[in-house]
Amino acid sequence: MGKYSDDDIRKLPKITCKIAADYLGISPMAVSVGMRNDLLPIGFAVKSDDSFTEGWSYSIIGERLIAYKHGKITNIQVQNIEKNLDTIISQFEEMKKDLLFILSENED
């Protein structure tokens, strides 16, 4: 039996790669690399390239983690969800650029 139950996962406010690894019975490195390479459909791995931070951040979704463990999530479902989220993220990126432009004009 794993260290975490389905109910434990649902109750957690944040799920780390270590927690997901313990839950799935794999290494934390396997979770992070799997997420970075779109092989583990349990959330999102985002690479940060700004000047303040470098590296990856992970957002693991409890219900997707549980569904994946029980074999109830398909790549097609994940691809459709991620496609929609990619659209939302790109729209937020555009809004961020616009806001930074407006703020830079206000400084002058």
Beta strands, then each sheet from edge to edge (+ up, - down):
strand 1: 43-48
strand 2: 55-60
sheet 1: 1+ 2-
end
